[in-house]
């Protein structure tokens, strides 16, 4: 009986240690719209190609590598180090699944080619690199809503855009100009994620100076609607100054769109 128990325990250890990466594929595809192909490795260390199926073609998310972090179990959190590589974006960080929440932290780079895909519906083209650093995201999945809208508990990051040539269309006319580098503060206020974008990034700017006047304000509400407002100061940067007497920090134009 003793040898049987030893053999059974050894078999369970081998089964767990050599658990295939297909378990990751099954778990991801059953809970998200993400498709996983070219899966290699094991549940603990592996890689795969990620994509989101579309009506005409799939959107390639990139090549994912993951590795299990066993010491994180002492914090009662199942944690993986992940790297996502693509020609248009890269992410390096960690994903943690606790009893009630999912946590993500890391750094993300988005190239202009991806930004222009996202901005195509707004008749806008940008250049440069968008860097999202010190990202910390924690949320509780909300299975009641359809589609499920996450309930954010923590959301913060620093966003930096390198600046450069921008082309956009407004009122049937085409415009081209150079914009300065910008910095965004991602945060969490009144239960909603929000972002403030400022000019003169990565500089030691004194509080109250004109450089700290926001250019863009964005807010995501609990119903999945995102609101984006631009201030009078930003209209000046666009060479389309707002004619009113409002102060530079006043929001003079705001749009809303269903995001989630």
NUSE-915428 format. One record per residue: residue in three letters; x, y, z of N, C-alpha, C in turn. Coordinates in steps of 0.001 Angstrom, whole numbers, plus 500000, padded with zeros to 6 digits. Layout:
% NUSE-915428
ALAXYZXYZXYZ...
//
This chain:
% NUSE-915428
UNK500828498803500000500000500000500000500871501259500000UNK501964501200500769502845502345500853503457502656499494UNK503906501600498774504508501806497459503476502319496451UNK502245501867496632501181502347495745500973503849495929UNK500965504309497191500766505725497466501942506552496952UNK503169505991497132504353506689496621504276506800495098UNK503894505703494451503774505718492994502690506675492526UNK501570506700493231500482507592492856500899509051493022UNK501592509344494125502065510703494368503056511135493291UNK503965510211492927504943510501491871504246510750490539UNK503223509953490244502472510124489004501785511485488954UNK501220511896490086500551513198490142501560514327489945UNK502747514189490563503779515204490399504203515328488941UNK504409514189488271504800514212486869503684514818486016UNK502438514470486333501314514999485556501217516513485692UNK501448517011486909501383518450487126502571519140486477UNK503777518575486649504992519198486132504978519269484616UNK504469518218483972504459518174482513503089518536481928UNK502287519264482694500977519697482190501172520487480902UNK500468520145479841500712520764478529500245522212478460UNK500848522944477531500459524337477322499045524462476774UNK498500523376476269497129523412475750496124523773476837UNK496494523556478118495614523967479212495478525491479260UNK496579526200478942496527527657478861495613528071477718UNK495754527404476591494916527679475422493435527485475755UNK493129526382476420491740526087476761491166527132477706UNK491951527507478726491480528494479690491306529873479075UNK492231530268478187492158531595477575491008531691476588UNK490865530697475739489838530760474701488432530573475256UNK488309529910476404486986529710476985486501530929477761UNK487417531859478100487039533030478892487197534347478139UNK487825534325476955488020535546476178487757535253474710UNK487858536298473880487720536145472439489071535951471762UNK490102535745472550491459535589472016491684534148471568UNK492273534006470387492616532693469843494109532438470032UNK494470531212470384495853530838470647496266529710469718UNK497346529926468943497859528925468010499362528736468229UNK499916527714467570501351527403467676501790527281469132UNK500961526619469929501233526481471356502382525506471600UNK503329525922472419504496525089472736504791525157474231UNK505521524147474711505944524149476099504922523513477014UNK504868524030478233503995523453479258503161524545479909UNK502365524132480877501562525078481632502443526068482379UNK503666525668482710504540526476483544505462527376482726UNK505947526883481602506812527658480712506421527332479280UNK506011528351478537505571528060477179505466529298476326UNK504939529093475123504788530193474180503661529870473216UNK503142530909472575502054530730471609501858532031470853UNK501131531946469754500763533116468973499315533478469291UNK499069534756469590497744535214469963497125536057468856UNK495829535927468690495105536734467708493652536863468130UNK492978537856467568491552538064467796490843537882466464UNK489982536864466319489293536633465053488407537816464681UNK488409538164463392487559539237462890486641538735461795UNK485780539616461307484825539226460266485532538898458955UNK486558539679458608487284539459457356488669538884457588UNK489358539345458645490675538823458967490946538972460456UNK491899538180460939492233538201462363493206539332462659UNK493118539860463884494070540863464341495128540156465180UNK496376540213464716497461539516465396497913540299466627UNK497787539670467789498234540302469028499734540143469251UNK500311539065468699501746538870468829502113537507469378UNK503404537363469632503973536105470126504131536200471637UNK503459535312472353503435535355473822504361534295474414UNK505144534707475410505958533785476201505555533937477667UNK505447532811478373505060532885479783505910531938480627UNK506068532287481887506777531437482841506151531620484216UNK505934530521484893505286530513486199506234531045487262UNK505692531797488237506472532351489349506036531640490624UNK506693530550491016506206529749492157506250530482493479UNK507252531366493686507366532049494972506183532982495239UNK505450533361494178504289534232494365503130533515495044UNK503197532190495124502143531439495807502064531793497288UNK503180532285497852503169532689499259502280533913499475UNK501969534627498411501062535778498504499649535380498073UNK499424534071497937498118533529497549497664534069496190UNK498620534130495275498332534655493940499067533803492903UNK498344533314491905498958532552490808499525533551489809UNK500843533577489673501515534636488917502351534061487785UNK502304534749486650503126534401485491503861535652484999UNK505129535466484646505842536502483903505513536314482426UNK505196537404481749504823537283480340505574538316479501UNK505805537929478245506358538828477237505526538664475971UNK505067539775475445504292539765474208505035540584473172UNK505435539932472072506231540575471034505412540721469759UNK505572541857469106504921542099467824505683543197467100UNK505453543317465791506083544392465037505527545754465436UNK504327545783466006503684547052466324503612547344467819UNK503847546352468674503749546578470111504518545503470872UNK504919545857472084505631544933472967505177545168474400UNK504999544069475134504632544159476544505492543200477353UNK505992543685478478506757542864479415506212543118480810UNK505852542051481514505314542255482853504856540978483504UNK503861541100484384503338539968485140501818540003485153UNK501240538812485222499802538658485403499583537822486645UNK498698538283487531498452537602488805496961537347488957UNK496611536110489317495203535754489550495054535336491000UNK494340536167491764494038535832493155492618535290493225UNK492110535152494428490781534581494594489703535436493941UNK489832536770494076488759537661493632489149538581492481UNK490444538786492255490851539788491269491922539253490320UNK492107539999489241493183539771488277494052541017488272UNK495355540839488409496285541963488421497264541886487266UNK497541543024486655498502543114485553499430544283485832UNK500727544061485695501680545159485820502818544940484837UNK503361546060484328504436545942483363504583547203482537UNK505258547055481396505533548165480484505093547777479081UNK504489548749478374503933548509477046504403549594476091UNK504851549183474895505246550111473835504341549907472628UNK503791551006472100502936550951470920503558551800469824UNK503809551190468663504387551913467541503299552647466752UNK503727553628465975502768554481465275501899553698464300UNK502409552610463734501608551827462789500360551262463460UNK500480550834464728499317550348465460498413551507465870UNK499014552616466296498218553776466682497361554263465520UNK497912554208464310497168554685463152496009553756462793UNK496156552475463101495023551558462911493896551927463873UNK494270552222465133493275552581466132492628553933465837UNK493367554830465158492866556179464885492242556314463503UNK492192555212462756491714555285461374490292555826461279UNK489445555468462221488053555930462185487909557413462496UNK488997558025462962488933559447463323489704560313462335UNK490061559757461177490760560511460119492006561195460658UNK492812560422461391494015560978462008495180560016461843UNK496363560558461607497594559782461521498662560437462387UNK499384559616463132500442560127463999501732559373463712UNK502811559880464247504102559208464153504654559029465557UNK505828558437465654506469558312466953506080557050467700UNK506466557023468963506284555857469822505494556252471072UNK504542555401471449503776555602472679504257554581473707UNK504747555070474840505263554209475897504353554297477124UNK503924553148477623503135553072478845503982552324479871UNK504434553038480878505346552449481865504685552412483236UNK505229551559484095504734551401485477503234551137485497UNK502763550341484541501339550009484487500972549088485649UNK499930549448486374499400548629487457497886548596487309UNK497370547426486994495940547265486739495422546097487563UNK494376546358488328493749545307489135492238545437489006UNK491588544345488662490144544398488476489513543071488852UNK488216543141489139487428541954489439486491541707488267UNK486567540551487628485653540262486521484201540327486983UNK483364540914486144481947541035486466481148540139485526UNK480869538892485932480204537950485035478737538273484783UNK478182539219485544476761539532485398476497540300484114UNK477393541243483780477194542054482588477566541278481334UNK476924541601480223477194540969478937477382542070477896UNK478644542220477303479831541453477676480319541846479067UNK481131540998479711481572541296481076482416542559481136UNK482022543531481958482763544763482148483527544663483464UNK484858544800483436485622544641484670485338545757485664UNK485377545399486943485237546371488013486641546704488516UNK487144547879488150488513548252488450488681548556489935UNK489769548060490488490124548354491870491405549170491938UNK492246549047490920493464549850490842493817550040489379UNK494203551257489023494544551544487633495475552743487612UNK496732552539487241497687553639487198498798553314486205UNK499338554357485596500445554200484647500924555584484233UNK502122555625483679502657556831483060502723556595481555UNK502206557558480798502157557433479348503032558522478739UNK503878558129477785504754559096477125504678558907475619UNK504357560000474912504376559983473439505519560868472975UNK506306560372472038507532561043471631507299562313470829UNK506054562531470355505778563712469556506165563510468099UNK505841564504467263506202564424465860505080564852464935UNK505212564551463640504203564961462657502850564289462899UNK501792565068462748500421564580462887499604565106461711UNK498805564221461139497884564613460071496467564285460515UNK495541565196460241494151564934460600493223565679459647UNK491978565272459650490955565872458794489869566472459669UNK489478567671459341488458568370460119487627569237459185UNK486316569020459195485427569814458358485719569690456879UNK486190568512456454486477568294455048487829568808454595UNK488606569397455492489930569922455148491012569092455815UNK492162568979455181493297568230455702494291569175456375UNK494827568731457507495786569532458253497001568677458591UNK498154569329458671499400568655459050500200569595459940UNK500737569081461025501520569894461938502413568986462779UNK503348569608463479504210568895464419503768569207465839UNK503532568160466618503143568331468005504305567979468922UNK504408568641470070505492568334471004505256567009471720UNK506284566513472361506142565308473175505147565558474294UNK504415564516474658503370564649475681503474563525476703UNK502910563790477870502907562824478961501500562690479502UNK501089561472479784499772561236480356499861560529481692UNK499002560922482617498892560273483923497608559448483931UNK497745558134483971496592557259484091496307557029485562UNK495046557171485940494702557008487342493306556446487526UNK492838556534488761491567555934489146490896556882490117UNK489714557391489751489043558383490578487532558169490516UNK486888558219491672485431558052491773484943556762491106UNK485758555726491229485364554433490681485595554263489198UNK486219555259488544486412555186487092487870555448486723UNK488422554700485745489748555012485222489714556337484459UNK490790557108484564490856558377483853492283558682483443UNK492438559643482539493767560031482082493807561534481836UNK494926562148482207495198563544481902496488563608481081UNK496441564356479995497588564476479098498140565894479176UNK499465565988479333500135567277479467501227567419478408UNK501637568647478216502757568936477327504062568843478111UNK505201568843477385506529568867477991506752567677478908UNK506866566510478337507001565289479106508413565116479639UNK508474564314480713509747563906481305510633565090481665UNK510014566160482092510747567313482582510269567623483988UNK511129568257484747510781568621486121509987569926486084UNK508658569796485906507798570957485745507265571390487109UNK507335572666487377506847573181488650505323573173488672UNK504718572779489810503257572811489916502722574220489676UNK501630574308488921501017575596488648501544576281487405UNK502625575780486803503143576389485590502216576080484427UNK502345576851483340501464576677482189501641575316481555UNK502824574710481731503069573399481133502239572310481789UNK501722572570483007500907571581483699499420571717483381UNK499072572617482497497683572724482071497367571516481194UNK496338570753481506496047569556480706495646569903479282UNK495985568989478386495608569122476981494396568264476659UNK494384567060477213493317566093476950492903565460478269UNK491602565282478461491060564605479629490187563452479157UNK490404562256479713489625561084479311489123560359480548UNK487935559773480437487327559074481561486500557900481037UNK486643556738481693485875555534481341484907555251482466UNK483582555320482174482611555119483240482276553638483421UNK481462553336484421481173551959484788480252551266483787UNK479690552008482856478845551419481813479598551168480520UNK480922551411480551481737551132479377481837552273478392UNK481377553488478748481465554652477873482737555432478190UNK483476555801477142484663556627477327484360558037476847UNK484723559015477663484559560432477327485936561047477141UNK486133561754476050487412562394475751487155563886475526UNK487803564709476329487655566152476205488984566811475894UNK488958567827475036490182568573474732490017569994475264UNK491113570540475767491072571859476377491393572943475351UNK491156574163475782491443575294474901492928575340474529UNK493788574967475476495220574987475188495578574019474070UNK494912572864474027495216571893472981494773572413471607UNK493680573166471549493257573733470266494308574706469735UNK495030575350470632496109576245470195497261575445469585UNK497579574304470205498636573458469655498258572925468274UNK496952572718468055496469572229466767496351573338465721UNK496743574551466108496599575721465231495141575981464861UNK494234575569465769492799575813465624492284576403466944UNK492783577595467311492465578136468644490966578365468845UNK490494577970470017489080578162470364488814579656470534UNK487754580177469902487540581628469906486976582194471201UNK486506581360472103485859581853473315486827582447474317UNK486274582969475405487072583621476447487425582673477585UNK487182581375477406487463580408478461488963580354478756UNK489330579971479989490759579795480307491332578597479568UNK492658578512479504493324577459478735492990576057479233UNK492702575900480532492446574561481072491003574102480856UNK490134574978480330488724574626480144488555573628479000UNK487688572620479211487362571668478160486365572335477205UNK486741572448475936485899573149474953485268572201473951UNK485717570950473926485138569965473013485210568593473673UNK484106567854473648484059566538474286483270565567473428UNK483791564343473300483109563281472554482995562057473444UNK481978561237473170481767559991473905481629558840472930UNK482084557662473377481974556464472542481891555244473428UNK481090554261472995480962553006473727482206552166473503UNK482939551905474581484207551182474461484051549725474892UNK483307549451475978483151548096476512481678547708476500
//
